[in-house]
């Protein structure tokens, strides 16, 4: 029996699924990416300590495919930079 597929891999395989902001929040928490809630409006900010800038994600449901793909790419870069930083210690 196959094990459970990690959320990042699920999003990578199917960015068109009915993803919600709760899924985004869970993924960000799993990978130590800060998800800043909107002070006004409906856009969240995903912020990595290893990447300059942030990714803006609208909370409208479902979250559109380009935002999911961008988040997956951001997390891939975040994980690689985090790995490189840990090797440099």
ABEGO torsion letter per residue (X at the ends): XBBBBBAAAAAAABAABBBBAAAAAAAAAAAGBBBBBBABEABBBBBBAABBEBBBBBABOBBBAAAAAAAAAAAAAAAAAAAAAAAAX
